[in-house]
Amino acid sequence: MDFRSFQSSSVIDPIKLQYAIVNSDSLTVLKSMQNDTIDLIMSSPPYNIGKAYEEKTSIENYIETQEEIISHLVRVLSDTGSICWQVGNYVNKGEVFPLDIFYYEIFKKHGLQLRNRIIWRFGHGLHASNRFSGRYETILWFTKTDDYTFNLDSVRVPSKYPGKRHFKGPKKGQLSGNPLGKNPSDIWTTIKEDWDSEIWDIPNVKANHPEKTVHPCQFPVELVERCVLALTNENDWVMDPFAGVGSTSIAALKNKRNTICIDKEAEYCEMALERIKKLEQGFLKTRPIGKKIHQPSINDKVAAVPNEWVNLDIFGVYK
């Protein structure tokens, strides 16, 4: 494996790390790796929905292929490590197959323990006509043992009521919260980066997504960062076996972790290397973790009710 050195452009806090972007089939690479070497495996595998980088097959064949890969992921995972598996749904002839249900059985079969089923909620996506439009996906967080890394303080979010106090008992009158914030819970609200033009062809929305690349199903660095910060320590190793354009590597290196990312598409690997180089030079734009989601202004043309709808008799929706 060809490892490269990464050194941040920061003069105040320079760091030296290692990374590898491997253009290959993930199973081939995993078979060559040593046991117990990776501290966090974070990935969003192909959903078997016929994207350009995957060949659609039956749900049975899809799961069988994924299980072989997962067996090696479990093998290379350290005893204190975690796997975060971000998935959505496979849809066949209008029927929805929630992939996390299938994956849960595979990971349990290999002895892993589910710590959270995290709901990743987003406000935009494909519009369905024969069912409710999907607006969430899931992250299954598994650990290999009970002795796992979990740094809650690194990912706390601002408390809704920081001034709340205990109202009874021995701590009556004392502040009940944590000055660092609260636990972010298992429902995460961020921006889904599905870059299909018919969904995102709105100037003010595009402006809020500085990470846009050619990948059709890129997930945001912010999503990965929360997992990296909570489930690893500095200088740990983070891996993504379906890396795409390298969002996992960006999140790892940005937060002082080493990383290995694998993808069979040469174009995506080149894009990942380009993004890492920009990060190293201090030029890569990423959406800051915890940034508030854009809310359209009443002055935005696309947010205003069109004149053609104002007088429609549709139960007063736009009255």
BAKOL-744447 format. One record per residue (C-alpha): x, y, z; residue in three letters; chain; residue number from 1. Coordinates in steps of 0.02 Angstrom, whole numbers, plus 32768, in hexadecimal, padded with zeros to 4 digits. Example, Ala and Ser with C-alpha at 12.3 -4.5 7.8 and 13.67 -1.06 7.14 Angstrom:
REC     x     y     z  resn  chain  resi
REC  8267  7F1F  8186   ALA      A     1
REC  82AC  7FCB  8165   SER      A     2
***
This chain:
REC     x     y     z  resn  chain  resi
REC  8000  8000  8000   MET      A     1
REC  8046  80A9  7FCE   ASP      A     2
REC  8042  811B  8066   PHE      A     3
REC  805C  81D6  8056   ARG      A     4
REC  8089  8257  80D8   SER      A     5
REC  800F  82E1  8108   PHE      A     6
REC  8045  8380  815F   GLN      A     7
REC  7FCB  840A  8183   SER      A     8
REC  7FED  84BD  814F   SER      A     9
REC  7FD2  84F9  8201   SER      A    10
REC  806B  8550  824A   VAL      A    11
REC  8022  854F  82F9   ILE      A    12
REC  7FF2  8497  82FE   ASP      A    13
REC  804D  8436  8275   PRO      A    14
REC  8025  837D  8268   ILE      A    15
REC  8072  82ED  820A   LYS      A    16
REC  8003  825D  81D8   LEU      A    17
REC  7FFA  81CE  815B   GLN      A    18
REC  7F76  81AA  80D9   TYR      A    19
REC  7F57  8134  8048   ALA      A    20
REC  7ED8  8147  7FBB   ILE      A    21
REC  7ECF  809C  7F69   VAL      A    22
REC  7E82  8088  7EBC   ASN      A    23
REC  7E4D  7FD2  7EC6   SER      A    24
REC  7DC4  7F59  7EF4   ASP      A    25
REC  7DA8  7F65  7FB0   SER      A    26
REC  7DA3  7EA8  7FCB   LEU      A    27
REC  7E4C  7E92  7F77   THR      A    28
REC  7E9B  7F16  7FE6   VAL      A    29
REC  7E4A  7ED8  8085   LEU      A    30
REC  7E8A  7E28  806B   LYS      A    31
REC  7F3C  7E6C  806F   SER      A    32
REC  7F27  7ECE  8110   MET      A    33
REC  7F5D  7E96  81BE   GLN      A    34
REC  7EE4  7E71  824B   ASN      A    35
REC  7EB3  7EF3  82CF   ASP      A    36
REC  7F02  7F8A  8279   THR      A    37
REC  7E70  8003  825C   ILE      A    38
REC  7E1A  8068  82E5   ASP      A    39
REC  7D83  80A8  8284   LEU      A    40
REC  7D34  8068  81E4   ILE      A    41
REC  7CBC  80EA  81A0   MET      A    42
REC  7C65  80CE  80FA   SER      A    43
REC  7BCA  80DC  8090   SER      A    44
REC  7BC8  803F  8024   PRO      A    45
REC  7B73  8039  7F79   PRO      A    46
REC  7AB6  802A  7F8D   TYR      A    47
REC  7A9C  7FB7  7EF7   ASN      A    48
REC  7A30  8038  7EA0   ILE      A    49
REC  7A8D  8040  7DFB   GLY      A    50
REC  7B01  80D5  7E10   LYS      A    51
REC  7B8E  80E6  7D91   ALA      A    52
REC  7C0D  8097  7E08   TYR      A    53
REC  7BA7  7FFA  7E30   GLU      A    54
REC  7B52  7F6B  7DD5   GLU      A    55
REC  7AA1  7F4E  7E11   LYS      A    56
REC  7A7A  7E9C  7E45   THR      A    57
REC  79FE  7E3E  7EB0   SER      A    58
REC  79F4  7E6B  7F68   ILE      A    59
REC  7A31  7DBB  7F92   GLU      A    60
REC  7ACE  7DC9  7F27   ASN      A    61
REC  7AEE  7E78  7F65   TYR      A    62
REC  7AEA  7E43  801C   ILE      A    63
REC  7B57  7DAA  7FF9   GLU      A    64
REC  7BDE  7E17  7FAB   THR      A    65
REC  7BD7  7E95  8039   GLN      A    66
REC  7BE5  7E0C  80BC   GLU      A    67
REC  7C8C  7DD1  8079   GLU      A    68
REC  7CD0  7E83  8082   ILE      A    69
REC  7C8A  7E9B  8132   ILE      A    70
REC  7CDF  7DFC  8171   SER      A    71
REC  7D87  7E4B  8145   HIS      A    72
REC  7D56  7EF4  818D   LEU      A    73
REC  7D32  7EA1  8233   VAL      A    74
REC  7DDA  7E48  822A   ARG      A    75
REC  7E40  7EE7  820E   VAL      A    76
REC  7DDF  7F4A  8292   LEU      A    77
REC  7E3B  7F64  8337   SER      A    78
REC  7DEF  7F25  83DA   ASP      A    79
REC  7DC6  7FD7  8410   THR      A    80
REC  7D89  8007  8364   GLY      A    81
REC  7CE1  8031  8315   SER      A    82
REC  7C89  801B  8270   ILE      A    83
REC  7C0F  80A1  8235   CYS      A    84
REC  7BA9  8061  81A1   TRP      A    85
REC  7B40  80E7  814D   GLN      A    86
REC  7AB4  80A3  80E0   VAL      A    87
REC  7A0B  80CE  8096   GLY      A    88
REC  798F  8063  8037   ASN      A    89
REC  7993  7FEE  7FA2   TYR      A    90
REC  78F5  8003  7F3A   VAL      A    91
REC  78BA  7F7E  7EBE   ASN      A    92
REC  7818  7F95  7E5B   LYS      A    93
REC  77D7  800F  7EDC   GLY      A    94
REC  77FC  7F9F  7F72   GLU      A    95
REC  7874  7FE6  7FF5   VAL      A    96
REC  78F9  7F79  8045   PHE      A    97
REC  7947  7FD3  80DD   PRO      A    98
REC  79FE  7FA3  80CB   LEU      A    99
REC  7A28  7FBE  8182   ASP      A   100
REC  79B8  7F2A  81B0   ILE      A   101
REC  7A1B  7EB7  813C   PHE      A   102
REC  7AC2  7EFB  8176   TYR      A   103
REC  7A97  7EE9  822F   TYR      A   104
REC  7A89  7E2D  821B   GLU      A   105
REC  7B32  7E24  81C3   ILE      A   106
REC  7B90  7E87  8246   PHE      A   107
REC  7B3E  7E27  82D4   LYS      A   108
REC  7B6E  7D85  827F   LYS      A   109
REC  7C23  7DBD  828A   HIS      A   110
REC  7C17  7DE4  8344   GLY      A   111
REC  7C07  7EA2  8342   LEU      A   112
REC  7B99  7F03  83BB   GLN      A   113
REC  7B24  7F8E  8384   LEU      A   114
REC  7B3B  802A  83EE   ARG      A   115
REC  7AC9  80A1  838F   ASN      A   116
REC  7A59  80A5  82F7   ARG      A   117
REC  7A72  815B  82CA   ILE      A   118
REC  79F0  81B5  8261   ILE      A   119
REC  7A3B  822E  81E4   TRP      A   120
REC  79AE  82A5  81B6   ARG      A   121
REC  79BA  831B  8122   PHE      A   122
REC  7945  8396  80D2   GLY      A   123
REC  795B  8374  8019   HIS      A   124
REC  795C  82DE  7FA6   GLY      A   125
REC  78FC  8282  7F20   LEU      A   126
REC  7840  82A0  7F1D   HIS      A   127
REC  77D7  8201  7F20   ALA      A   128
REC  772C  81F7  7ECE   SER      A   129
REC  76EC  814E  7F0D   ASN      A   130
REC  772D  8155  7FBF   ARG      A   131
REC  776B  81D7  803C   PHE      A   132
REC  780F  8229  8006   SER      A   133
REC  78A5  81E4  8063   GLY      A   134
REC  78FD  8265  80CD   ARG      A   135
REC  796E  81FF  813D   TYR      A   136
REC  79F3  8178  8138   GLU      A   137
REC  7A45  8118  81C4   THR      A   138
REC  7AF1  80FD  820D   ILE      A   139
REC  7B0B  8058  8267   LEU      A   140
REC  7B93  806C  82EA   TRP      A   141
REC  7BDF  7FC6  831D   PHE      A   142
REC  7C6F  7F9E  8392   THR      A   143
REC  7CDC  7F03  839A   LYS      A   144
REC  7CE3  7EFA  8459   THR      A   145
REC  7C9F  7F51  84F3   ASP      A   146
REC  7D46  7FAF  8504   ASP      A   147
REC  7D2E  802F  8479   TYR      A   148
REC  7D60  80E4  845E   THR      A   149
REC  7CD6  8163  847B   PHE      A   150
REC  7D02  821B  8492   ASN      A   151
REC  7C5A  826C  84B5   LEU      A   152
REC  7CA4  8314  84E7   ASP      A   153
REC  7CEF  8327  8439   SER      A   154
REC  7C44  8328  83E5   VAL      A   155
REC  7BCF  837B  8461   ARG      A   156
REC  7B57  83FA  8419   VAL      A   157
REC  7B14  849A  846A   PRO      A   158
REC  7A90  847B  84EE   SER      A   159
REC  79E0  84B9  84CE   LYS      A   160
REC  79D0  84F0  8584   TYR      A   161
REC  7A81  850E  85C7   PRO      A   162
REC  7A3B  8568  865F   GLY      A   163
REC  79D2  84D4  8699   LYS      A   164
REC  79EC  84A1  874F   ARG      A   165
REC  79C1  840C  87BB   HIS      A   166
REC  791B  842E  8812   PHE      A   167
REC  7929  83AE  889D   LYS      A   168
REC  799D  8336  88F4   GLY      A   169
REC  7A4F  8355  8933   PRO      A   170
REC  7A7C  83B7  8896   LYS      A   171
REC  79E6  842C  88A2   LYS      A   172
REC  7A10  84D6  885B   GLY      A   173
REC  7AAE  849A  8802   GLN      A   174
REC  7ABF  84A0  8746   LEU      A   175
REC  7A86  83FA  86FC   SER      A   176
REC  7ADC  8406  8653   GLY      A   177
REC  7B8E  83F8  8614   ASN      A   178
REC  7BEA  849A  85E7   PRO      A   179
REC  7C2B  8442  854A   LEU      A   180
REC  7B79  8423  850E   GLY      A   181
REC  7B06  838E  8500   LYS      A   182
REC  7B0F  82E3  84B1   ASN      A   183
REC  7AE0  82F5  83F8   PRO      A   184
REC  7A6A  825F  8408   SER      A   185
REC  7A4E  81DF  837E   ASP      A   186
REC  79F1  8253  8306   ILE      A   187
REC  7A68  82BF  82A0   TRP      A   188
REC  7A2B  834C  8234   THR      A   189
REC  7AA7  8380  81AD   THR      A   190
REC  7AA3  83A2  80F3   ILE      A   191
REC  7A96  830E  807D   LYS      A   192
REC  7B10  8329  7FEE   GLU      A   193
REC  7AB4  82D8  7F5E   ASP      A   194
REC  7AF3  8340  7ECF   TRP      A   195
REC  7A75  8310  7E46   ASP      A   196
REC  7A56  83B4  7DEC   SER      A   197
REC  7999  83A4  7DEB   GLU      A   198
REC  7999  83A0  7EA8   ILE      A   199
REC  7A1B  8423  7ED2   TRP      A   200
REC  7A0E  849F  7E42   ASP      A   201
REC  79E9  852D  7EBA   ILE      A   202
REC  7A73  85B0  7EC9   PRO      A   203
REC  7A64  85D3  7F84   ASN      A   204
REC  7A65  8519  7FAE   VAL      A   205
REC  7AFC  84F6  7F42   LYS      A   206
REC  7B56  8585  7F97   ALA      A   207
REC  7B44  8529  803C   ASN      A   208
REC  7B9D  848F  7FF9   HIS      A   209
REC  7C54  84B7  7FDE   PRO      A   210
REC  7C83  83FE  7FD3   GLU      A   211
REC  7C28  83DB  7F2F   LYS      A   212
REC  7C85  8365  7EB9   THR      A   213
REC  7C5B  82F1  7E28   VAL      A   214
REC  7C24  8262  7E9A   HIS      A   215
REC  7B66  8246  7E92   PRO      A   216
REC  7B53  8209  7F46   CYS      A   217
REC  7BD8  8265  7FA8   GLN      A   218
REC  7BBB  8270  8062   PHE      A   219
REC  7BEF  830C  80C3   PRO      A   220
REC  7C93  8318  8121   VAL      A   221
REC  7C31  8357  81B6   GLU      A   222
REC  7BD6  82B2  81C5   LEU      A   223
REC  7C7A  8252  81CA   VAL      A   224
REC  7CCD  82CD  8241   GLU      A   225
REC  7C53  82AA  82CC   ARG      A   226
REC  7C7C  81F0  82C2   CYS      A   227
REC  7D37  8210  82B5   VAL      A   228
REC  7D3B  8285  834B   LEU      A   229
REC  7CCE  8217  83B9   ALA      A   230
REC  7D12  816B  838E   LEU      A   231
REC  7DCD  8185  8376   THR      A   232
REC  7E61  81DE  83C4   ASN      A   233
REC  7EE7  8245  8370   GLU      A   234
REC  7F5F  81DE  8306   ASN      A   235
REC  7EE4  814D  82FA   ASP      A   236
REC  7EBE  80FB  8252   TRP      A   237
REC  7E1C  8119  81F4   VAL      A   238
REC  7DE9  80B5  815A   MET      A   239
REC  7D63  80BF  80D4   ASP      A   240
REC  7D54  8028  8060   PRO      A   241
REC  7CDC  8084  7FEA   PHE      A   242
REC  7D30  812D  7FF2   ALA      A   243
REC  7CEA  818A  7F5C   GLY      A   244
REC  7D3D  8235  7F55   VAL      A   245
REC  7D8C  8224  8001   GLY      A   246
REC  7D19  827A  807C   SER      A   247
REC  7D4D  81FE  8103   THR      A   248
REC  7E06  8222  80E4   SER      A   249
REC  7DE5  82DD  80EA   ILE      A   250
REC  7D8B  82CE  8191   ALA      A   251
REC  7E15  825E  81D7   ALA      A   252
REC  7EAA  82C9  81A2   LEU      A   253
REC  7E52  8369  81D2   LYS      A   254
REC  7E43  8325  8282   ASN      A   255
REC  7EF2  82DB  8293   LYS      A   256
REC  7ECC  8225  8267   ARG      A   257
REC  7F26  81B6  81EA   ASN      A   258
REC  7EBC  816C  8160   THR      A   259
REC  7EAB  80E6  80D9   ILE      A   260
REC  7E25  80FA  8056   CYS      A   261
REC  7DFC  8080  7FC9   ILE      A   262
REC  7D96  8098  7F2C   ASP      A   263
REC  7D92  803D  7E86   LYS      A   264
REC  7D6E  80D9  7E20   GLU      A   265
REC  7E0F  8130  7DEA   ALA      A   266
REC  7DB5  81D6  7DCF   GLU      A   267
REC  7D79  81DA  7E83   TYR      A   268
REC  7E25  81AC  7EC7   CYS      A   269
REC  7E74  823A  7E64   GLU      A   270
REC  7DF1  82B1  7EA8   MET      A   271
REC  7E14  8274  7F5A   ALA      A   272
REC  7ECF  8293  7F45   LEU      A   273
REC  7EAB  8340  7F00   GLU      A   274
REC  7E3A  8369  7F95   ARG      A   275
REC  7EBE  832C  8010   ILE      A   276
REC  7F42  8398  7FBD   LYS      A   277
REC  7ED0  842F  7FCE   LYS      A   278
REC  7EB2  8404  8085   LEU      A   279
REC  7F6D  83F8  80A3   GLU      A   280
REC  7F86  84A3  8053   GLN      A   281
REC  7EF5  84EE  80B5   GLY      A   282
REC  7E87  850E  801C   PHE      A   283
REC  7E03  8486  802A   LEU      A   284
REC  7D55  84C6  804F   LYS      A   285
REC  7CEA  845D  80C3   THR      A   286
REC  7C47  8480  811A   ARG      A   287
REC  7C73  84A8  81D1   PRO      A   288
REC  7C38  8424  824C   ILE      A   289
REC  7B9E  8460  82A8   GLY      A   290
REC  7B75  84EC  822E   LYS      A   291
REC  7ABD  8515  822D   LYS      A   292
REC  7A5B  84D5  8198   ILE      A   293
REC  7A2A  855A  811A   HIS      A   294
REC  7979  859B  812C   GLN      A   295
REC  7932  85F5  8093   PRO      A   296
REC  7904  86AA  80A7   SER      A   297
REC  7856  86E8  807B   ILE      A   298
REC  78B0  8753  7FFA   ASN      A   299
REC  78F6  86BA  7FA0   ASP      A   300
REC  7897  86A3  7EFD   LYS      A   301
REC  7896  85E5  7F0A   VAL      A   302
REC  784F  85ED  7FBB   ALA      A   303
REC  77BC  865C  7F8D   ALA      A   304
REC  7714  8613  7F5F   VAL      A   305
REC  7701  8627  7EA2   PRO      A   306
REC  7672  8694  7E66   ASN      A   307
REC  7629  85FF  7E09   GLU      A   308
REC  760A  85A5  7EAF   TRP      A   309
REC  75CB  8633  7F1C   VAL      A   310
REC  7515  8625  7EEA   ASN      A   311
REC  750C  8568  7ED8   LEU      A   312
REC  7486  8513  7F3F   ASP      A   313
REC  74F5  8498  7F9C   ILE      A   314
REC  74B4  849D  804D   PHE      A   315
REC  7503  8545  8076   GLY      A   316
REC  75B6  8507  806E   VAL      A   317
REC  75F6  85A8  8020   TYR      A   318
REC  7573  8622  8062   LYS      A   319
***
